[in-house]
Amino acid sequence: ELKNTNPGHVSALIDILKKIGVYVDIKNSSIYIKSAKKYNSGDIETLPYPDFPTDLQPQIMSLLATADGISVITEKIFQDRFTHVLELNRMGANIKIENSSAIINGVKEISGAEVMASDLRAGAALVIAGLSAKGSTTIHRIYHIDRGYENLVEKITGIGGDIKRVKN
């Protein structure tokens, strides 16, 4: 449950989540979200606010990597926003880039792997993928993630996620 928020600010995200099978309930300034056992495919086009934000594209791609069917994400804002695709494929995803679109052929499951965060949003996508993967995932270059997400490990473990920071 996300409290004290303005659901109108994230309506494009809410629409996509509902489309792919996530349960979303909005009550006043709270958003209640419940994951699905399996996700549907969905096509997304990034555009300026109030449409779907490019900043959430990598994270949604992690979700769509195991959705039923084929999804297409067309990146209309930043041409270099697909740096996470190679790392997701390393985990067993089936994603191909064609011009400014990523074609995501959903797989049954992804597997843990050693991956590298190339930027903040790619790092967030890899955290999401790692949490859903079979086996362990190690993410290198986490300074990108630390730059944008304060106390991420504590927040994820606080909601039941199995994540830890490993000292080198």
Rosetta constraint file for C-alpha pairs under 8 A:
AtomPair CA 1 CA 30 HARMONIC 6.79 0.50
AtomPair CA 1 CA 31 HARMONIC 5.69 0.50
AtomPair CA 1 CA 32 HARMONIC 4.33 0.50
AtomPair CA 1 CA 33 HARMONIC 6.22 0.50
AtomPair CA 2 CA 30 HARMONIC 5.43 0.50
AtomPair CA 2 CA 31 HARMONIC 5.07 0.50
AtomPair CA 2 CA 32 HARMONIC 6.30 0.50
AtomPair CA 3 CA 29 HARMONIC 6.25 0.50
AtomPair CA 3 CA 30 HARMONIC 4.42 0.50
AtomPair CA 3 CA 31 HARMONIC 6.63 0.50
AtomPair CA 4 CA 29 HARMONIC 5.10 0.50
AtomPair CA 4 CA 30 HARMONIC 5.88 0.50
AtomPair CA 5 CA 29 HARMONIC 5.04 0.50
AtomPair CA 5 CA 30 HARMONIC 5.93 0.50
AtomPair CA 5 CA 31 HARMONIC 7.56 0.50
AtomPair CA 6 CA 10 HARMONIC 7.56 0.50
AtomPair CA 6 CA 29 HARMONIC 5.64 0.50
AtomPair CA 6 CA 30 HARMONIC 7.61 0.50
AtomPair CA 7 CA 11 HARMONIC 6.11 0.50
AtomPair CA 7 CA 26 HARMONIC 7.27 0.50
AtomPair CA 7 CA 29 HARMONIC 6.80 0.50
AtomPair CA 7 CA 30 HARMONIC 7.39 0.50
AtomPair CA 7 CA 31 HARMONIC 6.85 0.50
AtomPair CA 9 CA 50 HARMONIC 7.41 0.50
AtomPair CA 10 CA 14 HARMONIC 6.24 0.50
AtomPair CA 10 CA 50 HARMONIC 7.91 0.50
AtomPair CA 11 CA 15 HARMONIC 6.06 0.50
AtomPair CA 11 CA 50 HARMONIC 7.74 0.50
AtomPair CA 12 CA 16 HARMONIC 6.41 0.50
AtomPair CA 12 CA 50 HARMONIC 6.89 0.50
AtomPair CA 12 CA 51 HARMONIC 5.49 0.50
AtomPair CA 12 CA 52 HARMONIC 5.09 0.50
AtomPair CA 12 CA 53 HARMONIC 7.96 0.50
AtomPair CA 13 CA 17 HARMONIC 6.16 0.50
AtomPair CA 13 CA 52 HARMONIC 6.27 0.50
AtomPair CA 14 CA 18 HARMONIC 6.16 0.50
AtomPair CA 14 CA 24 HARMONIC 7.16 0.50
AtomPair CA 15 CA 19 HARMONIC 6.14 0.50
AtomPair CA 16 CA 20 HARMONIC 6.31 0.50
AtomPair CA 16 CA 42 HARMONIC 7.46 0.50
AtomPair CA 16 CA 44 HARMONIC 7.79 0.50
AtomPair CA 17 CA 21 HARMONIC 6.42 0.50
AtomPair CA 17 CA 22 HARMONIC 5.21 0.50
AtomPair CA 17 CA 23 HARMONIC 7.68 0.50
AtomPair CA 17 CA 24 HARMONIC 7.57 0.50
AtomPair CA 18 CA 22 HARMONIC 5.04 0.50
AtomPair CA 18 CA 23 HARMONIC 6.23 0.50
AtomPair CA 18 CA 24 HARMONIC 6.49 0.50
AtomPair CA 19 CA 40 HARMONIC 7.44 0.50
AtomPair CA 19 CA 42 HARMONIC 6.88 0.50
AtomPair CA 20 CA 39 HARMONIC 5.37 0.50
AtomPair CA 20 CA 40 HARMONIC 4.40 0.50
AtomPair CA 20 CA 41 HARMONIC 5.90 0.50
AtomPair CA 20 CA 42 HARMONIC 6.01 0.50
AtomPair CA 20 CA 67 HARMONIC 7.98 0.50
AtomPair CA 21 CA 36 HARMONIC 6.17 0.50
AtomPair CA 21 CA 38 HARMONIC 7.59 0.50
AtomPair CA 21 CA 39 HARMONIC 5.43 0.50
AtomPair CA 21 CA 40 HARMONIC 5.97 0.50
AtomPair CA 22 CA 33 HARMONIC 7.10 0.50
AtomPair CA 22 CA 34 HARMONIC 6.24 0.50
AtomPair CA 22 CA 35 HARMONIC 5.27 0.50
AtomPair CA 22 CA 36 HARMONIC 5.35 0.50
AtomPair CA 22 CA 39 HARMONIC 7.33 0.50
AtomPair CA 23 CA 33 HARMONIC 5.67 0.50
AtomPair CA 23 CA 34 HARMONIC 5.11 0.50
AtomPair CA 23 CA 35 HARMONIC 6.47 0.50
AtomPair CA 23 CA 36 HARMONIC 7.10 0.50
AtomPair CA 24 CA 31 HARMONIC 6.89 0.50
AtomPair CA 24 CA 32 HARMONIC 5.71 0.50
AtomPair CA 24 CA 33 HARMONIC 4.70 0.50
AtomPair CA 24 CA 34 HARMONIC 6.67 0.50
AtomPair CA 25 CA 31 HARMONIC 5.85 0.50
AtomPair CA 25 CA 32 HARMONIC 5.09 0.50
AtomPair CA 25 CA 33 HARMONIC 6.59 0.50
AtomPair CA 26 CA 30 HARMONIC 5.91 0.50
AtomPair CA 26 CA 31 HARMONIC 4.66 0.50
AtomPair CA 26 CA 32 HARMONIC 6.30 0.50
AtomPair CA 27 CA 31 HARMONIC 6.44 0.50
AtomPair CA 27 CA 32 HARMONIC 8.00 0.50
AtomPair CA 38 CA 66 HARMONIC 7.98 0.50
AtomPair CA 38 CA 67 HARMONIC 6.52 0.50
AtomPair CA 38 CA 68 HARMONIC 7.36 0.50
AtomPair CA 39 CA 63 HARMONIC 7.85 0.50
AtomPair CA 39 CA 64 HARMONIC 7.31 0.50
AtomPair CA 39 CA 66 HARMONIC 7.29 0.50
AtomPair CA 39 CA 67 HARMONIC 4.55 0.50
AtomPair CA 39 CA 68 HARMONIC 6.15 0.50
AtomPair CA 40 CA 64 HARMONIC 7.82 0.50
AtomPair CA 40 CA 67 HARMONIC 5.17 0.50
AtomPair CA 40 CA 68 HARMONIC 5.07 0.50
AtomPair CA 40 CA 69 HARMONIC 6.94 0.50
AtomPair CA 41 CA 64 HARMONIC 6.39 0.50
AtomPair CA 41 CA 67 HARMONIC 5.38 0.50
AtomPair CA 41 CA 68 HARMONIC 5.56 0.50
AtomPair CA 41 CA 69 HARMONIC 5.32 0.50
AtomPair CA 41 CA 70 HARMONIC 5.73 0.50
AtomPair CA 41 CA 71 HARMONIC 5.02 0.50
AtomPair CA 41 CA 106 HARMONIC 7.62 0.50
AtomPair CA 42 CA 64 HARMONIC 7.62 0.50
AtomPair CA 42 CA 70 HARMONIC 7.51 0.50
AtomPair CA 42 CA 71 HARMONIC 4.95 0.50
AtomPair CA 42 CA 72 HARMONIC 6.92 0.50
AtomPair CA 43 CA 71 HARMONIC 5.18 0.50
AtomPair CA 43 CA 72 HARMONIC 4.71 0.50
AtomPair CA 43 CA 73 HARMONIC 5.73 0.50
AtomPair CA 43 CA 74 HARMONIC 8.00 0.50
AtomPair CA 44 CA 52 HARMONIC 7.51 0.50
AtomPair CA 44 CA 71 HARMONIC 7.95 0.50
AtomPair CA 44 CA 72 HARMONIC 6.32 0.50
AtomPair CA 44 CA 73 HARMONIC 4.69 0.50
AtomPair CA 44 CA 74 HARMONIC 6.20 0.50
AtomPair CA 45 CA 52 HARMONIC 6.75 0.50
AtomPair CA 45 CA 73 HARMONIC 5.76 0.50
AtomPair CA 45 CA 74 HARMONIC 4.69 0.50
AtomPair CA 45 CA 75 HARMONIC 6.06 0.50
AtomPair CA 45 CA 76 HARMONIC 6.80 0.50
AtomPair CA 46 CA 51 HARMONIC 6.99 0.50
AtomPair CA 46 CA 52 HARMONIC 5.03 0.50
AtomPair CA 46 CA 53 HARMONIC 5.54 0.50
AtomPair CA 46 CA 54 HARMONIC 5.21 0.50
AtomPair CA 46 CA 57 HARMONIC 7.38 0.50
AtomPair CA 46 CA 73 HARMONIC 7.72 0.50
AtomPair CA 46 CA 74 HARMONIC 6.40 0.50
AtomPair CA 46 CA 75 HARMONIC 5.26 0.50
AtomPair CA 46 CA 76 HARMONIC 5.39 0.50
AtomPair CA 46 CA 77 HARMONIC 6.49 0.50
AtomPair CA 47 CA 51 HARMONIC 5.41 0.50
AtomPair CA 47 CA 52 HARMONIC 5.71 0.50
AtomPair CA 47 CA 53 HARMONIC 6.10 0.50
AtomPair CA 47 CA 54 HARMONIC 6.93 0.50
AtomPair CA 47 CA 75 HARMONIC 7.91 0.50
AtomPair CA 47 CA 76 HARMONIC 6.01 0.50
AtomPair CA 47 CA 77 HARMONIC 6.33 0.50
AtomPair CA 48 CA 52 HARMONIC 7.10 0.50
AtomPair CA 48 CA 53 HARMONIC 6.34 0.50
AtomPair CA 48 CA 54 HARMONIC 7.95 0.50
AtomPair CA 48 CA 77 HARMONIC 7.59 0.50
AtomPair CA 49 CA 53 HARMONIC 6.51 0.50
AtomPair CA 52 CA 56 HARMONIC 7.76 0.50
AtomPair CA 53 CA 57 HARMONIC 6.88 0.50
AtomPair CA 54 CA 75 HARMONIC 7.10 0.50
AtomPair CA 54 CA 77 HARMONIC 6.49 0.50
AtomPair CA 54 CA 78 HARMONIC 7.38 0.50
AtomPair CA 54 CA 81 HARMONIC 7.87 0.50
AtomPair CA 55 CA 121 HARMONIC 6.58 0.50
AtomPair CA 56 CA 60 HARMONIC 6.30 0.50
AtomPair CA 56 CA 121 HARMONIC 7.37 0.50
AtomPair CA 57 CA 61 HARMONIC 6.10 0.50
AtomPair CA 57 CA 73 HARMONIC 7.72 0.50
AtomPair CA 58 CA 62 HARMONIC 6.50 0.50
AtomPair CA 58 CA 81 HARMONIC 7.66 0.50
AtomPair CA 58 CA 82 HARMONIC 7.36 0.50
AtomPair CA 58 CA 84 HARMONIC 6.97 0.50
AtomPair CA 58 CA 121 HARMONIC 6.27 0.50
AtomPair CA 58 CA 122 HARMONIC 5.90 0.50
AtomPair CA 58 CA 124 HARMONIC 7.72 0.50
AtomPair CA 58 CA 125 HARMONIC 5.34 0.50
AtomPair CA 59 CA 63 HARMONIC 6.79 0.50
AtomPair CA 59 CA 121 HARMONIC 7.18 0.50
AtomPair CA 59 CA 122 HARMONIC 7.49 0.50
AtomPair CA 59 CA 124 HARMONIC 6.35 0.50
AtomPair CA 59 CA 125 HARMONIC 4.21 0.50
AtomPair CA 59 CA 126 HARMONIC 7.87 0.50
AtomPair CA 59 CA 128 HARMONIC 6.89 0.50
AtomPair CA 60 CA 64 HARMONIC 6.21 0.50
AtomPair CA 60 CA 125 HARMONIC 7.61 0.50
AtomPair CA 61 CA 65 HARMONIC 6.02 0.50
AtomPair CA 61 CA 73 HARMONIC 7.79 0.50
AtomPair CA 61 CA 104 HARMONIC 7.82 0.50
AtomPair CA 61 CA 125 HARMONIC 7.48 0.50
AtomPair CA 62 CA 66 HARMONIC 7.64 0.50
AtomPair CA 62 CA 88 HARMONIC 7.34 0.50
AtomPair CA 62 CA 125 HARMONIC 5.72 0.50
AtomPair CA 62 CA 126 HARMONIC 7.32 0.50
AtomPair CA 62 CA 128 HARMONIC 6.51 0.50
AtomPair CA 62 CA 129 HARMONIC 5.44 0.50
AtomPair CA 63 CA 67 HARMONIC 6.87 0.50
AtomPair CA 63 CA 128 HARMONIC 7.69 0.50
AtomPair CA 63 CA 129 HARMONIC 7.36 0.50
AtomPair CA 64 CA 71 HARMONIC 6.91 0.50
AtomPair CA 64 CA 104 HARMONIC 6.98 0.50
AtomPair CA 64 CA 106 HARMONIC 6.44 0.50
AtomPair CA 65 CA 93 HARMONIC 5.63 0.50
AtomPair CA 65 CA 94 HARMONIC 7.06 0.50
AtomPair CA 65 CA 95 HARMONIC 7.60 0.50
AtomPair CA 65 CA 104 HARMONIC 6.15 0.50
AtomPair CA 65 CA 105 HARMONIC 6.88 0.50
AtomPair CA 65 CA 106 HARMONIC 4.87 0.50
AtomPair CA 65 CA 107 HARMONIC 6.37 0.50
AtomPair CA 66 CA 93 HARMONIC 7.48 0.50
AtomPair CA 66 CA 106 HARMONIC 4.57 0.50
AtomPair CA 66 CA 107 HARMONIC 4.82 0.50
AtomPair CA 66 CA 108 HARMONIC 5.72 0.50
AtomPair CA 66 CA 109 HARMONIC 5.86 0.50
AtomPair CA 66 CA 110 HARMONIC 7.26 0.50
AtomPair CA 67 CA 106 HARMONIC 4.83 0.50
AtomPair CA 67 CA 107 HARMONIC 6.92 0.50
AtomPair CA 67 CA 108 HARMONIC 7.76 0.50
AtomPair CA 68 CA 106 HARMONIC 5.49 0.50
AtomPair CA 68 CA 107 HARMONIC 7.40 0.50
AtomPair CA 68 CA 108 HARMONIC 7.98 0.50
AtomPair CA 69 CA 105 HARMONIC 6.07 0.50
AtomPair CA 69 CA 106 HARMONIC 5.51 0.50
AtomPair CA 70 CA 103 HARMONIC 6.94 0.50
AtomPair CA 70 CA 104 HARMONIC 5.51 0.50
AtomPair CA 70 CA 105 HARMONIC 4.50 0.50
AtomPair CA 70 CA 106 HARMONIC 6.02 0.50
AtomPair CA 71 CA 103 HARMONIC 5.98 0.50
AtomPair CA 71 CA 104 HARMONIC 5.03 0.50
AtomPair CA 71 CA 105 HARMONIC 6.55 0.50
AtomPair CA 71 CA 106 HARMONIC 7.63 0.50
AtomPair CA 72 CA 101 HARMONIC 6.54 0.50
AtomPair CA 72 CA 102 HARMONIC 5.63 0.50
AtomPair CA 72 CA 103 HARMONIC 4.69 0.50
AtomPair CA 72 CA 104 HARMONIC 6.07 0.50
AtomPair CA 73 CA 101 HARMONIC 5.46 0.50
AtomPair CA 73 CA 102 HARMONIC 5.19 0.50
AtomPair CA 73 CA 103 HARMONIC 6.71 0.50
AtomPair CA 73 CA 104 HARMONIC 7.94 0.50
AtomPair CA 74 CA 100 HARMONIC 5.74 0.50
AtomPair CA 74 CA 101 HARMONIC 4.17 0.50
AtomPair CA 74 CA 102 HARMONIC 6.44 0.50
AtomPair CA 75 CA 79 HARMONIC 6.60 0.50
AtomPair CA 75 CA 81 HARMONIC 7.48 0.50
AtomPair CA 75 CA 100 HARMONIC 5.48 0.50
AtomPair CA 75 CA 101 HARMONIC 6.02 0.50
AtomPair CA 76 CA 100 HARMONIC 7.17 0.50
AtomPair CA 79 CA 100 HARMONIC 6.47 0.50
AtomPair CA 82 CA 102 HARMONIC 7.84 0.50
AtomPair CA 83 CA 87 HARMONIC 7.96 0.50
AtomPair CA 83 CA 118 HARMONIC 6.65 0.50
AtomPair CA 83 CA 122 HARMONIC 6.86 0.50
AtomPair CA 84 CA 88 HARMONIC 6.23 0.50
AtomPair CA 84 CA 117 HARMONIC 7.40 0.50
AtomPair CA 84 CA 118 HARMONIC 7.13 0.50
AtomPair CA 84 CA 122 HARMONIC 5.07 0.50
AtomPair CA 84 CA 123 HARMONIC 7.85 0.50
AtomPair CA 84 CA 125 HARMONIC 7.41 0.50
AtomPair CA 84 CA 126 HARMONIC 7.56 0.50
AtomPair CA 85 CA 89 HARMONIC 6.08 0.50
AtomPair CA 85 CA 95 HARMONIC 6.63 0.50
AtomPair CA 85 CA 96 HARMONIC 7.94 0.50
AtomPair CA 86 CA 90 HARMONIC 6.16 0.50
AtomPair CA 87 CA 91 HARMONIC 6.60 0.50
AtomPair CA 87 CA 115 HARMONIC 5.65 0.50
AtomPair CA 87 CA 116 HARMONIC 6.88 0.50
AtomPair CA 87 CA 126 HARMONIC 7.71 0.50
AtomPair CA 88 CA 92 HARMONIC 6.70 0.50
AtomPair CA 88 CA 93 HARMONIC 5.49 0.50
AtomPair CA 88 CA 95 HARMONIC 7.96 0.50
AtomPair CA 88 CA 126 HARMONIC 7.17 0.50
AtomPair CA 88 CA 129 HARMONIC 7.45 0.50
AtomPair CA 89 CA 93 HARMONIC 4.33 0.50
AtomPair CA 89 CA 94 HARMONIC 5.84 0.50
AtomPair CA 89 CA 95 HARMONIC 6.49 0.50
AtomPair CA 90 CA 113 HARMONIC 6.89 0.50
AtomPair CA 90 CA 115 HARMONIC 7.47 0.50
AtomPair CA 91 CA 110 HARMONIC 5.51 0.50
AtomPair CA 91 CA 111 HARMONIC 5.05 0.50
AtomPair CA 91 CA 112 HARMONIC 5.85 0.50
AtomPair CA 91 CA 113 HARMONIC 5.58 0.50
AtomPair CA 91 CA 133 HARMONIC 7.84 0.50
AtomPair CA 92 CA 107 HARMONIC 7.80 0.50
AtomPair CA 92 CA 109 HARMONIC 7.59 0.50
AtomPair CA 92 CA 110 HARMONIC 4.95 0.50
AtomPair CA 92 CA 111 HARMONIC 6.06 0.50
AtomPair CA 93 CA 104 HARMONIC 7.94 0.50
AtomPair CA 93 CA 105 HARMONIC 7.80 0.50
AtomPair CA 93 CA 106 HARMONIC 7.21 0.50
AtomPair CA 93 CA 107 HARMONIC 6.35 0.50
AtomPair CA 93 CA 109 HARMONIC 7.99 0.50
AtomPair CA 93 CA 110 HARMONIC 6.11 0.50
AtomPair CA 94 CA 104 HARMONIC 6.01 0.50
AtomPair CA 94 CA 105 HARMONIC 5.39 0.50
AtomPair CA 94 CA 106 HARMONIC 6.68 0.50
AtomPair CA 94 CA 107 HARMONIC 6.85 0.50
AtomPair CA 95 CA 102 HARMONIC 6.47 0.50
AtomPair CA 95 CA 103 HARMONIC 5.56 0.50
AtomPair CA 95 CA 104 HARMONIC 4.49 0.50
AtomPair CA 95 CA 105 HARMONIC 6.23 0.50
AtomPair CA 96 CA 102 HARMONIC 5.64 0.50
AtomPair CA 96 CA 103 HARMONIC 5.23 0.50
AtomPair CA 96 CA 104 HARMONIC 6.67 0.50
AtomPair CA 97 CA 101 HARMONIC 5.80 0.50
AtomPair CA 97 CA 102 HARMONIC 4.51 0.50
AtomPair CA 97 CA 103 HARMONIC 6.27 0.50
AtomPair CA 98 CA 102 HARMONIC 6.25 0.50
AtomPair CA 98 CA 103 HARMONIC 7.43 0.50
AtomPair CA 109 CA 133 HARMONIC 6.75 0.50
AtomPair CA 109 CA 134 HARMONIC 7.19 0.50
AtomPair CA 110 CA 129 HARMONIC 7.73 0.50
AtomPair CA 110 CA 132 HARMONIC 7.54 0.50
AtomPair CA 110 CA 133 HARMONIC 4.98 0.50
AtomPair CA 110 CA 134 HARMONIC 6.26 0.50
AtomPair CA 111 CA 130 HARMONIC 7.97 0.50
AtomPair CA 111 CA 133 HARMONIC 4.77 0.50
AtomPair CA 111 CA 134 HARMONIC 4.64 0.50
AtomPair CA 111 CA 135 HARMONIC 5.97 0.50
AtomPair CA 111 CA 136 HARMONIC 7.70 0.50
AtomPair CA 111 CA 137 HARMONIC 7.90 0.50
AtomPair CA 112 CA 130 HARMONIC 6.17 0.50
AtomPair CA 112 CA 133 HARMONIC 5.34 0.50
AtomPair CA 112 CA 134 HARMONIC 5.73 0.50
AtomPair CA 112 CA 135 HARMONIC 4.79 0.50
AtomPair CA 112 CA 136 HARMONIC 4.57 0.50
AtomPair CA 112 CA 137 HARMONIC 4.24 0.50
AtomPair CA 112 CA 138 HARMONIC 7.66 0.50
AtomPair CA 113 CA 135 HARMONIC 7.99 0.50
AtomPair CA 113 CA 136 HARMONIC 6.61 0.50
AtomPair CA 113 CA 137 HARMONIC 4.74 0.50
AtomPair CA 113 CA 138 HARMONIC 6.34 0.50
AtomPair CA 114 CA 137 HARMONIC 5.77 0.50
AtomPair CA 114 CA 138 HARMONIC 4.74 0.50
AtomPair CA 114 CA 139 HARMONIC 6.06 0.50
AtomPair CA 114 CA 140 HARMONIC 7.45 0.50
AtomPair CA 115 CA 126 HARMONIC 7.71 0.50
AtomPair CA 115 CA 137 HARMONIC 7.38 0.50
AtomPair CA 115 CA 138 HARMONIC 6.20 0.50
AtomPair CA 115 CA 139 HARMONIC 5.02 0.50
AtomPair CA 115 CA 140 HARMONIC 6.15 0.50
AtomPair CA 116 CA 123 HARMONIC 7.66 0.50
AtomPair CA 116 CA 139 HARMONIC 5.39 0.50
AtomPair CA 116 CA 140 HARMONIC 4.59 0.50
AtomPair CA 116 CA 141 HARMONIC 5.96 0.50
AtomPair CA 116 CA 142 HARMONIC 7.95 0.50
AtomPair CA 117 CA 122 HARMONIC 5.76 0.50
AtomPair CA 117 CA 123 HARMONIC 4.50 0.50
AtomPair CA 117 CA 126 HARMONIC 7.20 0.50
AtomPair CA 117 CA 139 HARMONIC 6.58 0.50
AtomPair CA 117 CA 140 HARMONIC 6.16 0.50
AtomPair CA 117 CA 141 HARMONIC 5.55 0.50
AtomPair CA 117 CA 142 HARMONIC 6.37 0.50
AtomPair CA 117 CA 144 HARMONIC 6.81 0.50
AtomPair CA 117 CA 145 HARMONIC 7.73 0.50
AtomPair CA 118 CA 122 HARMONIC 6.14 0.50
AtomPair CA 118 CA 123 HARMONIC 6.80 0.50
AtomPair CA 118 CA 141 HARMONIC 7.39 0.50
AtomPair CA 118 CA 144 HARMONIC 7.32 0.50
AtomPair CA 119 CA 123 HARMONIC 6.00 0.50
AtomPair CA 119 CA 144 HARMONIC 5.36 0.50
AtomPair CA 119 CA 145 HARMONIC 7.45 0.50
AtomPair CA 120 CA 124 HARMONIC 6.40 0.50
AtomPair CA 120 CA 144 HARMONIC 4.74 0.50
AtomPair CA 120 CA 145 HARMONIC 5.04 0.50
AtomPair CA 120 CA 147 HARMONIC 7.17 0.50
AtomPair CA 120 CA 148 HARMONIC 6.44 0.50
AtomPair CA 121 CA 125 HARMONIC 6.27 0.50
AtomPair CA 121 CA 145 HARMONIC 7.71 0.50
AtomPair CA 122 CA 126 HARMONIC 6.26 0.50
AtomPair CA 123 CA 127 HARMONIC 6.27 0.50
AtomPair CA 123 CA 139 HARMONIC 7.83 0.50
AtomPair CA 123 CA 142 HARMONIC 7.07 0.50
AtomPair CA 123 CA 144 HARMONIC 6.71 0.50
AtomPair CA 123 CA 145 HARMONIC 5.56 0.50
AtomPair CA 124 CA 128 HARMONIC 6.35 0.50
AtomPair CA 124 CA 145 HARMONIC 6.60 0.50
AtomPair CA 125 CA 129 HARMONIC 6.16 0.50
AtomPair CA 126 CA 130 HARMONIC 5.83 0.50
AtomPair CA 126 CA 139 HARMONIC 7.31 0.50
AtomPair CA 127 CA 131 HARMONIC 6.15 0.50
AtomPair CA 127 CA 139 HARMONIC 7.69 0.50
AtomPair CA 128 CA 132 HARMONIC 6.51 0.50
AtomPair CA 129 CA 133 HARMONIC 5.96 0.50
AtomPair CA 130 CA 136 HARMONIC 7.13 0.50
AtomPair CA 130 CA 137 HARMONIC 5.27 0.50
AtomPair CA 130 CA 138 HARMONIC 7.94 0.50
AtomPair CA 131 CA 161 HARMONIC 6.93 0.50
AtomPair CA 131 CA 162 HARMONIC 6.92 0.50
AtomPair CA 131 CA 163 HARMONIC 7.44 0.50
AtomPair CA 133 CA 137 HARMONIC 7.57 0.50
AtomPair CA 142 CA 146 HARMONIC 6.24 0.50
AtomPair CA 143 CA 147 HARMONIC 6.07 0.50
AtomPair CA 144 CA 148 HARMONIC 7.10 0.50
AtomPair CA 145 CA 149 HARMONIC 5.98 0.50
AtomPair CA 146 CA 150 HARMONIC 6.38 0.50
AtomPair CA 146 CA 152 HARMONIC 7.82 0.50
AtomPair CA 151 CA 155 HARMONIC 6.23 0.50
AtomPair CA 152 CA 156 HARMONIC 6.09 0.50
AtomPair CA 153 CA 157 HARMONIC 6.06 0.50
AtomPair CA 153 CA 163 HARMONIC 6.23 0.50
AtomPair CA 153 CA 164 HARMONIC 6.19 0.50
AtomPair CA 153 CA 165 HARMONIC 7.10 0.50
AtomPair CA 154 CA 158 HARMONIC 5.86 0.50
AtomPair CA 155 CA 159 HARMONIC 6.70 0.50
AtomPair CA 156 CA 160 HARMONIC 6.51 0.50
AtomPair CA 156 CA 161 HARMONIC 5.09 0.50
AtomPair CA 156 CA 162 HARMONIC 7.58 0.50
AtomPair CA 156 CA 163 HARMONIC 7.10 0.50
AtomPair CA 157 CA 161 HARMONIC 4.61 0.50
AtomPair CA 157 CA 162 HARMONIC 6.10 0.50
AtomPair CA 157 CA 163 HARMONIC 6.45 0.50
